[in-house]
Amino acid sequence: MIVVTVLVPLLMLVSIPVGAQQKPETFQDAKLRVIEGDSIKQIDVALTYDTEALVIVEKHSGKPVKSFAYTDVKSAEYSYGKSPRWKTAIFVSPLFLFTSGKKHWFMVQAGGDYGVMQLDKSNYKMVLAAFETKTGKKVEIVADNK
């Protein structure tokens, strides 16, 4: 009787596929900033940390807008302030420096692409922690000098 009681739960654990144990982690209420001509457009997005990449999905259509493979991530920066205070912002685009309102900003650079996101105050800490866990890279905190 004891052998059956111990073996059944063990067999159940072994039979669960490995992929089924790691569910993608999704965070709502983010905005992706994109440059269109001479202006900046904000797109409502959800950030999904799947098994191999951070996928930015447009909320209304459900279509992926950007994807950053964890192995391709070069850097990530976080800033809280009236404008994103990126060390690398001028290289990305000078237009990102002209924004207002104190917000949580998150920038990811991977390969030849980047994403600048405004995160929600209710989950920005979890977004950053998930990023560090999945990529193994530290998010650099860039202080607001004002």
N, CA, C and O atoms as a GROMACS GRO file, in nm:
protein
  584
    1MET      N    1   0.080  -0.119   0.000
    1MET     CA    2   0.000   0.000   0.000
    1MET      C    3   0.086   0.127   0.000
    1MET      O    4   0.055   0.222  -0.071
    2ILE      N    5   0.192   0.128   0.078
    2ILE     CA    6   0.278   0.244   0.086
    2ILE      C    7   0.350   0.266  -0.047
    2ILE      O    8   0.369   0.380  -0.088
    3VAL      N    9   0.391   0.160  -0.113
    3VAL     CA   10   0.462   0.171  -0.239
    3VAL      C   11   0.372   0.235  -0.344
    3VAL      O   12   0.419   0.321  -0.419
    4VAL      N   13   0.247   0.196  -0.352
    4VAL     CA   14   0.152   0.253  -0.449
    4VAL      C   15   0.128   0.400  -0.420
    4VAL      O   16   0.124   0.480  -0.513
    5THR      N   17   0.113   0.437  -0.295
    5THR     CA   18   0.088   0.576  -0.256
    5THR      C   19   0.204   0.666  -0.296
    5THR      O   20   0.181   0.781  -0.334
    6VAL      N   21   0.325   0.620  -0.289
    6VAL     CA   22   0.442   0.698  -0.324
    6VAL      C   23   0.465   0.698  -0.475
    6VAL      O   24   0.501   0.802  -0.531
    7LEU      N   25   0.446   0.587  -0.541
    7LEU     CA   26   0.474   0.575  -0.683
    7LEU      C   27   0.376   0.652  -0.772
    7LEU      O   28   0.418   0.709  -0.873
    8VAL      N   29   0.250   0.656  -0.736
    8VAL     CA   30   0.151   0.724  -0.821
    8VAL      C   31   0.183   0.872  -0.836
    8VAL      O   32   0.185   0.921  -0.949
    9PRO      N   33   0.209   0.949  -0.728
    9PRO     CA   34   0.245   1.090  -0.747
    9PRO      C   35   0.375   1.108  -0.824
    9PRO      O   36   0.387   1.202  -0.903
   10LEU      N   37   0.472   1.020  -0.804
   10LEU     CA   38   0.598   1.030  -0.876
   10LEU      C   39   0.578   1.005  -1.025
   10LEU      O   40   0.636   1.076  -1.107
   11LEU      N   41   0.497   0.907  -1.060
   11LEU     CA   42   0.468   0.880  -1.201
   11LEU      C   43   0.394   0.997  -1.266
   11LEU      O   44   0.416   1.028  -1.383
   12MET      N   45   0.307   1.061  -1.190
   12MET     CA   46   0.233   1.176  -1.243
   12MET      C   47   0.330   1.290  -1.274
   12MET      O   48   0.314   1.358  -1.376
   13LEU      N   49   0.429   1.314  -1.189
   13LEU     CA   50   0.528   1.420  -1.212
   13LEU      C   51   0.613   1.390  -1.334
   13LEU      O   52   0.643   1.480  -1.412
   14VAL      N   53   0.652   1.265  -1.352
   14VAL     CA   54   0.736   1.228  -1.464
   14VAL      C   55   0.660   1.240  -1.596
   14VAL      O   56   0.720   1.271  -1.699
   15SER      N   57   0.530   1.218  -1.595
   15SER     CA   58   0.453   1.219  -1.718
   15SER      C   59   0.415   1.359  -1.766
   15SER      O   60   0.365   1.374  -1.877
   16ILE      N   61   0.437   1.462  -1.684
   16ILE     CA   62   0.405   1.600  -1.724
   16ILE      C   63   0.514   1.649  -1.818
   16ILE      O   64   0.632   1.646  -1.781
   17PRO      N   65   0.477   1.696  -1.939
   17PRO     CA   66   0.580   1.749  -2.030
   17PRO      C   67   0.650   1.868  -1.969
   17PRO      O   68   0.589   1.947  -1.897
   18VAL      N   69   0.780   1.882  -1.998
   18VAL     CA   70   0.860   1.989  -1.943
   18VAL      C   71   0.804   2.126  -1.981
   18VAL      O   72   0.799   2.214  -1.896
   19GLY      N   73   0.761   2.146  -2.106
   19GLY     CA   74   0.708   2.274  -2.153
   19GLY      C   75   0.581   2.314  -2.080
   19GLY      O   76   0.552   2.432  -2.065
   20ALA      N   77   0.504   2.214  -2.034
   20ALA     CA   78   0.379   2.244  -1.966
   20ALA      C   79   0.404   2.303  -1.828
   20ALA      O   80   0.315   2.368  -1.772
   21GLN      N   81   0.521   2.281  -1.772
   21GLN     CA   82   0.551   2.331  -1.639
   21GLN      C   83   0.588   2.479  -1.642
   21GLN      O   84   0.572   2.548  -1.541
   22GLN      N   85   0.636   2.529  -1.756
   22GLN     CA   86   0.675   2.669  -1.766
   22GLN      C   87   0.573   2.743  -1.852
   22GLN      O   88   0.576   2.738  -1.975
   23LYS      N   89   0.484   2.811  -1.785
   23LYS     CA   90   0.380   2.886  -1.853
   23LYS      C   91   0.432   3.026  -1.884
   23LYS      O   92   0.500   3.086  -1.800
   24PRO      N   93   0.403   3.080  -2.004
   24PRO     CA   94   0.446   3.218  -2.032
   24PRO      C   95   0.388   3.315  -1.930
   24PRO      O   96   0.274   3.301  -1.886
   25GLU      N   97   0.468   3.412  -1.894
   25GLU     CA   98   0.426   3.513  -1.796
   25GLU      C   99   0.393   3.641  -1.873
   25GLU      O  100   0.476   3.693  -1.947
   26THR      N  101   0.269   3.692  -1.856
   26THR     CA  102   0.223   3.808  -1.932
   26THR      C  103   0.189   3.922  -1.838
   26THR      O  104   0.127   3.902  -1.733
   27PHE      N  105   0.230   4.043  -1.877
   27PHE     CA  106   0.201   4.164  -1.802
   27PHE      C  107   0.125   4.260  -1.892
   27PHE      O  108   0.169   4.292  -2.002
   28GLN      N  109   0.011   4.305  -1.845
   28GLN     CA  110  -0.075   4.397  -1.920
   28GLN      C  111  -0.037   4.541  -1.888
   28GLN      O  112   0.055   4.567  -1.809
   29ASP      N  113  -0.109   4.633  -1.948
   29ASP     CA  114  -0.100   4.777  -1.917
   29ASP      C  115   0.038   4.837  -1.941
   29ASP      O  116   0.093   4.905  -1.855
   30ALA      N  117   0.093   4.812  -2.056
   30ALA     CA  118   0.218   4.877  -2.098
   30ALA      C  119   0.192   4.950  -2.229
   30ALA      O  120   0.096   4.921  -2.300
   31LYS      N  121   0.280   5.043  -2.259
   31LYS     CA  122   0.271   5.117  -2.384
   31LYS      C  123   0.408   5.113  -2.450
   31LYS      O  124   0.510   5.141  -2.388
   32LEU      N  125   0.408   5.076  -2.577
   32LEU     CA  126   0.531   5.075  -2.657
   32LEU      C  127   0.536   5.204  -2.735
   32LEU      O  128   0.439   5.243  -2.799
   33ARG      N  129   0.651   5.270  -2.729
   33ARG     CA  130   0.669   5.395  -2.804
   33ARG      C  131   0.740   5.364  -2.935
   33ARG      O  132   0.844   5.299  -2.938
   34VAL      N  133   0.679   5.413  -3.043
   34VAL     CA  134   0.738   5.394  -3.175
   34VAL      C  135   0.745   5.530  -3.246
   34VAL      O  136   0.660   5.617  -3.224
   35ILE      N  137   0.845   5.545  -3.329
   35ILE     CA  138   0.861   5.669  -3.404
   35ILE      C  139   0.794   5.652  -3.539
   35ILE      O  140   0.821   5.557  -3.612
   36GLU      N  141   0.707   5.747  -3.572
   36GLU     CA  142   0.644   5.751  -3.703
   36GLU      C  143   0.668   5.889  -3.760
   36GLU      O  144   0.602   5.986  -3.722
   37GLY      N  145   0.760   5.897  -3.852
   37GLY     CA  146   0.796   6.026  -3.911
   37GLY      C  147   0.863   6.114  -3.807
   37GLY      O  148   0.966   6.077  -3.750
   38ASP      N  149   0.803   6.231  -3.781
   38ASP     CA  150   0.857   6.325  -3.684
   38ASP      C  151   0.785   6.319  -3.549
   38ASP      O  152   0.805   6.407  -3.465
   39SER      N  153   0.702   6.218  -3.528
   39SER     CA  154   0.628   6.211  -3.402
   39SER      C  155   0.645   6.074  -3.337
   39SER      O  156   0.691   5.978  -3.398
   40ILE      N  157   0.606   6.069  -3.210
   40ILE     CA  158   0.612   5.946  -3.133
   40ILE      C  159   0.469   5.897  -3.112
   40ILE      O  160   0.382   5.974  -3.072
   41LYS      N  161   0.447   5.770  -3.139
   41LYS     CA  162   0.315   5.708  -3.123
   41LYS      C  163   0.325   5.606  -3.010
   41LYS      O  164   0.427   5.537  -2.997
   42GLN      N  165   0.221   5.595  -2.928
   42GLN     CA  166   0.216   5.495  -2.822
   42GLN      C  167   0.117   5.386  -2.860
   42GLN      O  168   0.005   5.416  -2.903
   43ILE      N  169   0.158   5.263  -2.845
   43ILE     CA  170   0.072   5.149  -2.874
   43ILE      C  171   0.047   5.074  -2.744
   43ILE      O  172   0.142   5.043  -2.672
   44ASP      N  173  -0.079   5.045  -2.712
   44ASP     CA  174  -0.112   4.964  -2.595
   44ASP      C  175  -0.067   4.820  -2.621
   44ASP      O  176  -0.107   4.758  -2.720
   45VAL      N  177   0.016   4.769  -2.531
   45VAL     CA  178   0.073   4.636  -2.550
   45VAL      C  179   0.070   4.555  -2.421
   45VAL      O  180   0.047   4.608  -2.312
   46ALA      N  181   0.092   4.426  -2.436
   46ALA     CA  182   0.116   4.335  -2.324
   46ALA      C  183   0.255   4.277  -2.345
   46ALA      O  184   0.295   4.250  -2.459
   47LEU      N  185   0.328   4.257  -2.238
   47LEU     CA  186   0.462   4.198  -2.243
   47LEU      C  187   0.452   4.053  -2.201
   47LEU      O  188   0.405   4.023  -2.091
   48THR      N  189   0.495   3.963  -2.288
   48THR     CA  190   0.490   3.820  -2.257
   48THR      C  191   0.631   3.764  -2.255
   48THR      O  192   0.705   3.774  -2.352
   49TYR      N  193   0.667   3.704  -2.142
   49TYR     CA  194   0.794   3.635  -2.128
   49TYR      C  195   0.767   3.487  -2.155
   49TYR      O  196   0.720   3.415  -2.067
   50ASP      N  197   0.796   3.442  -2.279
   50ASP     CA  198   0.778   3.301  -2.307
   50ASP      C  199   0.910   3.228  -2.280
   50ASP      O  200   0.998   3.284  -2.216
   51THR      N  201   0.923   3.108  -2.326
   51THR     CA  202   1.040   3.028  -2.291
   51THR      C  203   1.170   3.080  -2.353
   51THR      O  204   1.278   3.059  -2.297
   52GLU      N  205   1.162   3.148  -2.470
   52GLU     CA  206   1.285   3.189  -2.539
   52GLU      C  207   1.297   3.337  -2.568
   52GLU      O  208   1.404   3.383  -2.607
   53ALA      N  209   1.188   3.414  -2.550
   53ALA     CA  210   1.192   3.555  -2.590
   53ALA      C  211   1.091   3.639  -2.513
   53ALA      O  212   0.990   3.589  -2.463
   54LEU      N  213   1.122   3.768  -2.507
   54LEU     CA  214   1.025   3.867  -2.460
   54LEU      C  215   0.948   3.909  -2.584
   54LEU      O  216   1.005   3.961  -2.680
   55VAL      N  217   0.817   3.886  -2.582
   55VAL     CA  218   0.732   3.917  -2.696
   55VAL      C  219   0.640   4.032  -2.657
   55VAL      O  220   0.570   4.025  -2.556
   56ILE      N  221   0.641   4.137  -2.738
   56ILE     CA  222   0.554   4.253  -2.715
   56ILE      C  223   0.436   4.239  -2.810
   56ILE      O  224   0.452   4.241  -2.932
   57VAL      N  225   0.316   4.225  -2.752
   57VAL     CA  226   0.196   4.197  -2.829
   57VAL      C  227   0.102   4.317  -2.823
   57VAL      O  228   0.073   4.369  -2.715
   58GLU      N  229   0.053   4.360  -2.939
   58GLU     CA  230  -0.043   4.470  -2.944
   58GLU      C  231  -0.174   4.421  -2.885
   58GLU      O  232  -0.225   4.316  -2.926
   59LYS      N  233  -0.229   4.494  -2.788
   59LYS     CA  234  -0.345   4.448  -2.712
   59LYS      C  235  -0.470   4.434  -2.798
   59LYS      O  236  -0.544   4.337  -2.782
   60HIS      N  237  -0.495   4.527  -2.887
   60HIS     CA  238  -0.621   4.526  -2.962
   60HIS      C  239  -0.625   4.416  -3.067
   60HIS      O  240  -0.728   4.350  -3.083
   61SER      N  241  -0.515   4.395  -3.139
   61SER     CA  242  -0.515   4.295  -3.245
   61SER      C  243  -0.463   4.159  -3.197
   61SER      O  244  -0.494   4.056  -3.257
   62GLY      N  245  -0.384   4.159  -3.090
   62GLY     CA  246  -0.324   4.036  -3.042
   62GLY      C  247  -0.202   3.992  -3.122
   62GLY      O  248  -0.150   3.883  -3.101
   63LYS      N  249  -0.157   4.077  -3.213
   63LYS     CA  250  -0.042   4.044  -3.298
   63LYS      C  251   0.088   4.086  -3.232
   63LYS      O  252   0.094   4.192  -3.168
   64PRO      N  253   0.192   4.005  -3.246
   64PRO     CA  254   0.324   4.045  -3.194
   64PRO      C  255   0.376   4.166  -3.270
   64PRO      O  256   0.371   4.171  -3.393
   65VAL      N  257   0.427   4.266  -3.195
   65VAL     CA  258   0.484   4.387  -3.254
   65VAL      C  259   0.636   4.375  -3.260
   65VAL      O  260   0.698   4.411  -3.359
   66LYS      N  261   0.695   4.324  -3.151
   66LYS     CA  262   0.839   4.305  -3.141
   66LYS      C  263   0.866   4.179  -3.060
   66LYS      O  264   0.784   4.136  -2.979
   67SER      N  265   0.982   4.122  -3.085
   67SER     CA  266   1.024   4.006  -3.010
   67SER      C  267   1.175   4.016  -2.986
   67SER      O  268   1.251   4.042  -3.079
   68PHE      N  269   1.216   3.994  -2.862
   68PHE     CA  270   1.357   4.000  -2.827
   68PHE      C  271   1.399   3.865  -2.768
   68PHE      O  272   1.360   3.831  -2.656
   69ALA      N  273   1.478   3.790  -2.843
   69ALA     CA  274   1.529   3.662  -2.792
   69ALA      C  275   1.619   3.691  -2.673
   69ALA      O  276   1.700   3.784  -2.676
   70TYR      N  277   1.605   3.613  -2.568
   70TYR     CA  278   1.684   3.635  -2.447
   70TYR      C  279   1.835   3.629  -2.476
   70TYR      O  280   1.914   3.701  -2.416
   71THR      N  281   1.873   3.543  -2.569
   71THR     CA  282   2.015   3.527  -2.601
   71THR      C  283   2.070   3.648  -2.678
   71THR      O  284   2.192   3.668  -2.680
   72ASP      N  285   1.983   3.728  -2.740
   72ASP     CA  286   2.026   3.845  -2.817
   72ASP      C  287   2.026   3.975  -2.737
   72ASP      O  288   2.073   4.077  -2.787
   73VAL      N  289   1.974   3.972  -2.615
   73VAL     CA  290   1.962   4.095  -2.536
   73VAL      C  291   2.100   4.150  -2.503
   73VAL      O  292   2.185   4.080  -2.446
   74LYS      N  293   2.122   4.276  -2.540
   74LYS     CA  294   2.248   4.343  -2.511
   74LYS      C  295   2.240   4.418  -2.378
   74LYS      O  296   2.332   4.412  -2.297
   75SER      N  297   2.128   4.491  -2.356
   75SER     CA  298   2.114   4.569  -2.234
   75SER      C  299   1.968   4.600  -2.207
   75SER      O  300   1.881   4.587  -2.294
   76ALA      N  301   1.943   4.642  -2.083
   76ALA     CA  302   1.810   4.687  -2.042
   76ALA      C  303   1.829   4.798  -1.939
   76ALA      O  304   1.915   4.790  -1.852
   77GLU      N  305   1.746   4.902  -1.951
   77GLU     CA  306   1.755   5.015  -1.860
   77GLU      C  307   1.615   5.050  -1.810
   77GLU      O  308   1.516   5.040  -1.882
   78TYR      N  309   1.610   5.093  -1.683
   78TYR     CA  310   1.486   5.138  -1.620
   78TYR      C  311   1.506   5.279  -1.570
   78TYR      O  312   1.612   5.314  -1.519
   79SER      N  313   1.403   5.361  -1.585
   79SER     CA  314   1.408   5.498  -1.536
   79SER      C  315   1.269   5.538  -1.487
   79SER      O  316   1.168   5.496  -1.544
   80TYR      N  317   1.265   5.618  -1.382
   80TYR     CA  318   1.139   5.674  -1.333
   80TYR      C  319   1.155   5.825  -1.334
   80TYR      O  320   1.237   5.880  -1.261
   81GLY      N  321   1.076   5.890  -1.414
   81GLY     CA  322   1.087   6.035  -1.422
   81GLY      C  323   0.994   6.093  -1.525
   81GLY      O  324   0.910   6.024  -1.582
   82LYS      N  325   1.012   6.221  -1.549
   82LYS     CA  326   0.929   6.291  -1.647
   82LYS      C  327   0.962   6.251  -1.788
   82LYS      O  328   0.877   6.259  -1.878
   83SER      N  329   1.085   6.206  -1.809
   83SER     CA  330   1.125   6.158  -1.940
   83SER      C  331   1.221   6.041  -1.922
   83SER      O  332   1.285   6.030  -1.818
   84PRO      N  333   1.230   5.955  -2.022
   84PRO     CA  334   1.325   5.845  -2.009
   84PRO      C  335   1.467   5.899  -1.999
   84PRO      O  336   1.507   5.982  -2.082
   85ARG      N  337   1.543   5.855  -1.903
   85ARG     CA  338   1.681   5.903  -1.882
   85ARG      C  339   1.779   5.798  -1.926
   85ARG      O  340   1.859   5.749  -1.846
   86TRP      N  341   1.775   5.762  -2.052
   86TRP     CA  342   1.862   5.656  -2.102
   86TRP      C  343   2.003   5.705  -2.122
   86TRP      O  344   2.025   5.815  -2.172
   87LYS      N  345   2.097   5.624  -2.084
   87LYS     CA  346   2.236   5.652  -2.119
   87LYS      C  347   2.252   5.646  -2.270
   87LYS      O  348   2.333   5.718  -2.328
   88THR      N  349   2.174   5.559  -2.332
   88THR     CA  350   2.188   5.537  -2.475
   88THR      C  351   2.077   5.602  -2.556
   88THR      O  352   2.062   5.571  -2.675
   89ALA      N  353   1.998   5.690  -2.497
   89ALA     CA  354   1.881   5.746  -2.566
   89ALA      C  355   1.917   5.824  -2.691
   89ALA      O  356   1.844   5.818  -2.790
   90ILE      N  357   2.025   5.895  -2.690
   90ILE     CA  358   2.061   5.975  -2.806
   90ILE      C  359   2.095   5.884  -2.924
   90ILE      O  360   2.072   5.919  -3.039
   91PHE      N  361   2.150   5.767  -2.893
   91PHE     CA  362   2.180   5.673  -3.000
   91PHE      C  363   2.053   5.610  -3.056
   91PHE      O  364   2.046   5.579  -3.174
   92VAL      N  365   1.952   5.592  -2.970
   92VAL     CA  366   1.826   5.534  -3.014
   92VAL      C  367   1.749   5.639  -3.093
   92VAL      O  368   1.721   5.620  -3.212
   93SER      N  369   1.714   5.750  -3.028
   93SER     CA  370   1.647   5.860  -3.097
   93SER      C  371   1.638   5.979  -3.003
   93SER      O  372   1.596   5.964  -2.888
   94PRO      N  373   1.677   6.097  -3.049
   94PRO     CA  374   1.665   6.215  -2.965
   94PRO      C  375   1.520   6.250  -2.933
   94PRO      O  376   1.494   6.321  -2.836
   95LEU      N  377   1.424   6.203  -3.014
   95LEU     CA  378   1.283   6.233  -2.988
   95LEU      C  379   1.234   6.178  -2.854
   95LEU      O  380   1.142   6.233  -2.795
   96PHE      N  381   1.296   6.069  -2.807
   96PHE     CA  382   1.252   6.010  -2.681
   96PHE      C  383   1.284   6.098  -2.561
   96PHE      O  384   1.229   6.077  -2.453
   97LEU      N  385   1.370   6.195  -2.578
   97LEU     CA  386   1.406   6.283  -2.467
   97LEU      C  387   1.300   6.390  -2.441
   97LEU      O  388   1.301   6.453  -2.336
   98PHE      N  389   1.208   6.410  -2.536
   98PHE     CA  390   1.109   6.516  -2.523
   98PHE      C  391   0.971   6.460  -2.489
   98PHE      O  392   0.880   6.462  -2.572
   99THR      N  393   0.958   6.409  -2.368
   99THR     CA  394   0.830   6.358  -2.320
   99THR      C  395   0.804   6.417  -2.183
   99THR      O  396   0.894   6.471  -2.119
  100SER      N  397   0.680   6.406  -2.138
  100SER     CA  398   0.648   6.465  -2.008
  100SER      C  399   0.569   6.368  -1.922
  100SER      O  400   0.521   6.265  -1.971
  101GLY      N  401   0.555   6.400  -1.793
  101GLY     CA  402   0.482   6.317  -1.699
  101GLY      C  403   0.573   6.215  -1.634
  101GLY      O  404   0.647   6.146  -1.704
  102LYS      N  405   0.568   6.204  -1.503
  102LYS     CA  406   0.655   6.111  -1.430
  102LYS      C  407   0.601   5.969  -1.446
  102LYS      O  408   0.490   5.938  -1.402
  103LYS      N  409   0.680   5.885  -1.509
  103LYS     CA  410   0.636   5.750  -1.543
  103LYS      C  411   0.750   5.650  -1.526
  103LYS      O  412   0.865   5.687  -1.505
  104HIS      N  413   0.713   5.522  -1.536
  104HIS     CA  414   0.810   5.413  -1.529
  104HIS      C  415   0.848   5.375  -1.672
  104HIS      O  416   0.763   5.332  -1.750
  105TRP      N  417   0.976   5.391  -1.706
  105TRP     CA  418   1.026   5.366  -1.841
  105TRP      C  419   1.117   5.244  -1.842
  105TRP      O  420   1.195   5.224  -1.749
  106PHE      N  421   1.106   5.164  -1.946
  106PHE     CA  422   1.186   5.043  -1.959
  106PHE      C  423   1.233   5.032  -2.104
  106PHE      O  424   1.151   5.035  -2.196
  107MET      N  425   1.363   5.020  -2.124
  107MET     CA  426   1.417   5.006  -2.259
  107MET      C  427   1.498   4.878  -2.269
  107MET      O  428   1.582   4.848  -2.183
  108VAL      N  429   1.472   4.803  -2.375
  108VAL     CA  430   1.543   4.679  -2.402
  108VAL      C  431   1.613   4.693  -2.537
  108VAL      O  432   1.552   4.737  -2.634
  109GLN      N  433   1.741   4.656  -2.542
  109GLN     CA  434   1.816   4.654  -2.667
  109GLN      C  435   1.861   4.511  -2.693
  109GLN      O  436   1.921   4.446  -2.607
  110ALA      N  437   1.831   4.464  -2.812
  110ALA     CA  438   1.869   4.328  -2.851
  110ALA      C  439   1.896   4.326  -3.000
  110ALA      O  440   1.820   4.382  -3.080
  111GLY      N  441   2.006   4.261  -3.038
  111GLY     CA  442   2.042   4.260  -3.180
  111GLY      C  443   2.052   4.402  -3.230
  111GLY      O  444   2.119   4.484  -3.168
  112GLY      N  445   1.988   4.432  -3.341
  112GLY     CA  446   1.988   4.568  -3.395
  112GLY      C  447   1.858   4.641  -3.365
  112GLY      O  448   1.832   4.745  -3.426
  113ASP      N  449   1.778   4.591  -3.274
  113ASP     CA  450   1.647   4.650  -3.244
  113ASP      C  451   1.640   4.694  -3.097
  113ASP      O  452   1.725   4.657  -3.016
  114TYR      N  453   1.539   4.773  -3.067
  114TYR     CA  454   1.517   4.819  -2.930
  114TYR      C  455   1.368   4.840  -2.908
  114TYR      O  456   1.290   4.848  -3.003
  115GLY      N  457   1.330   4.848  -2.783
  115GLY     CA  458   1.192   4.879  -2.746
  115GLY      C  459   1.193   4.971  -2.626
  115GLY      O  460   1.262   4.945  -2.528
  116VAL      N  461   1.116   5.080  -2.634
  116VAL     CA  462   1.101   5.172  -2.523
  116VAL      C  463   0.956   5.162  -2.477
  116VAL      O  464   0.864   5.187  -2.554
  117MET      N  465   0.938   5.123  -2.351
  117MET     CA  466   0.805   5.099  -2.298
  117MET      C  467   0.778   5.181  -2.174
  117MET      O  468   0.867   5.203  -2.091
  118GLN      N  469   0.657   5.223  -2.163
  118GLN     CA  470   0.608   5.286  -2.041
  118GLN      C  471   0.534   5.176  -1.966
  118GLN      O  472   0.438   5.119  -2.017
  119LEU      N  473   0.579   5.148  -1.843
  119LEU     CA  474   0.519   5.041  -1.764
  119LEU      C  475   0.418   5.096  -1.666
  119LEU      O  476   0.422   5.213  -1.630
  120ASP      N  477   0.328   5.010  -1.624
  120ASP     CA  478   0.226   5.048  -1.527
  120ASP      C  479   0.285   5.045  -1.386
  120ASP      O  480   0.369   4.961  -1.354
  121LYS      N  481   0.239   5.138  -1.303
  121LYS     CA  482   0.291   5.147  -1.166
  121LYS      C  483   0.257   5.024  -1.082
  121LYS      O  484   0.324   4.996  -0.983
  122SER      N  485   0.153   4.949  -1.121
  122SER     CA  486   0.111   4.835  -1.041
  122SER      C  487   0.197   4.710  -1.065
  122SER      O  488   0.197   4.619  -0.982
  123ASN      N  489   0.270   4.704  -1.178
  123ASN     CA  490   0.344   4.581  -1.205
  123ASN      C  491   0.486   4.601  -1.258
  123ASN      O  492   0.549   4.504  -1.300
  124TYR      N  493   0.537   4.723  -1.256
  124TYR     CA  494   0.669   4.746  -1.315
  124TYR      C  495   0.779   4.666  -1.245
  124TYR      O  496   0.873   4.620  -1.310
  125LYS      N  497   0.769   4.649  -1.114
  125LYS     CA  498   0.871   4.572  -1.041
  125LYS      C  499   0.872   4.426  -1.085
  125LYS      O  500   0.978   4.365  -1.097
  126MET      N  501   0.753   4.371  -1.108
  126MET     CA  502   0.744   4.232  -1.152
  126MET      C  503   0.795   4.215  -1.296
  126MET      O  504   0.856   4.113  -1.328
  127VAL      N  505   0.770   4.315  -1.381
  127VAL     CA  506   0.820   4.312  -1.519
  127VAL      C  507   0.972   4.309  -1.518
  127VAL      O  508   1.033   4.230  -1.590
  128LEU      N  509   1.034   4.395  -1.438
  128LEU     CA  510   1.180   4.402  -1.431
  128LEU      C  511   1.239   4.273  -1.372
  128LEU      O  512   1.340   4.223  -1.421
  129ALA      N  513   1.176   4.221  -1.268
  129ALA     CA  514   1.224   4.097  -1.204
  129ALA      C  515   1.214   3.979  -1.301
  129ALA      O  516   1.305   3.897  -1.309
  130ALA      N  517   1.105   3.972  -1.375
  130ALA     CA  518   1.088   3.864  -1.472
  130ALA      C  519   1.193   3.874  -1.582
  130ALA      O  520   1.246   3.773  -1.628
  131PHE      N  521   1.223   3.997  -1.625
  131PHE     CA  522   1.326   4.018  -1.727
  131PHE      C  523   1.461   3.965  -1.680
  131PHE      O  524   1.528   3.892  -1.752
  132GLU      N  525   1.499   4.002  -1.558
  132GLU     CA  526   1.628   3.959  -1.504
  132GLU      C  527   1.633   3.807  -1.488
  132GLU      O  528   1.737   3.746  -1.513
  133THR      N  529   1.523   3.748  -1.446
  133THR     CA  530   1.518   3.603  -1.428
  133THR      C  531   1.531   3.531  -1.562
  133THR      O  532   1.608   3.436  -1.574
  134LYS      N  533   1.458   3.576  -1.661
  134LYS     CA  534   1.456   3.508  -1.792
  134LYS      C  535   1.586   3.528  -1.870
  134LYS      O  536   1.635   3.435  -1.933
  135THR      N  537   1.641   3.649  -1.866
  135THR     CA  538   1.760   3.678  -1.948
  135THR      C  539   1.890   3.652  -1.875
  135THR      O  540   1.993   3.627  -1.938
  136GLY      N  541   1.887   3.657  -1.742
  136GLY     CA  542   2.010   3.646  -1.665
  136GLY      C  543   2.090   3.775  -1.667
  136GLY      O  544   2.205   3.778  -1.621
  137LYS      N  545   2.031   3.882  -1.719
  137LYS     CA  546   2.100   4.012  -1.726
  137LYS      C  547   2.034   4.109  -1.629
  137LYS      O  548   1.913   4.107  -1.608
  138LYS      N  549   2.118   4.194  -1.571
  138LYS     CA  550   2.072   4.295  -1.475
  138LYS      C  551   2.013   4.414  -1.549
  138LYS      O  552   2.070   4.461  -1.647
  139VAL      N  553   1.899   4.463  -1.501
  139VAL     CA  554   1.841   4.586  -1.554
  139VAL      C  555   1.912   4.702  -1.487
  139VAL      O  556   1.914   4.711  -1.364
  140GLU      N  557   1.972   4.791  -1.567
  140GLU     CA  558   2.043   4.905  -1.512
  140GLU      C  559   1.943   5.014  -1.475
  140GLU      O  560   1.858   5.051  -1.556
  141ILE      N  561   1.954   5.066  -1.352
  141ILE     CA  562   1.868   5.174  -1.306
  141ILE      C  563   1.937   5.305  -1.341
  141ILE      O  564   2.049   5.332  -1.298
  142VAL      N  565   1.868   5.388  -1.420
  142VAL     CA  566   1.922   5.516  -1.460
  142VAL      C  567   1.848   5.624  -1.380
  142VAL      O  568   1.727   5.640  -1.395
  143ALA      N  569   1.920   5.696  -1.296
  143ALA     CA  570   1.859   5.794  -1.206
  143ALA      C  571   1.817   5.920  -1.280
  143ALA      O  572   1.881   5.963  -1.376
  144ASP      N  573   1.707   5.977  -1.232
  144ASP     CA  574   1.658   6.107  -1.282
  144ASP      C  575   1.734   6.214  -1.206
  144ASP      O  576   1.728   6.217  -1.083
  145ASN      N  577   1.804   6.300  -1.276
  145ASN     CA  578   1.888   6.402  -1.211
  145ASN      C  579   1.812   6.524  -1.165
  145ASN      O  580   1.872   6.616  -1.109
  146LYS      N  581   1.682   6.529  -1.185
  146LYS     CA  582   1.605   6.648  -1.149
  146LYS      C  583   1.542   6.637  -1.015
  146LYS      O  584   1.473   6.729  -0.970
   0.00000   0.00000   0.00000
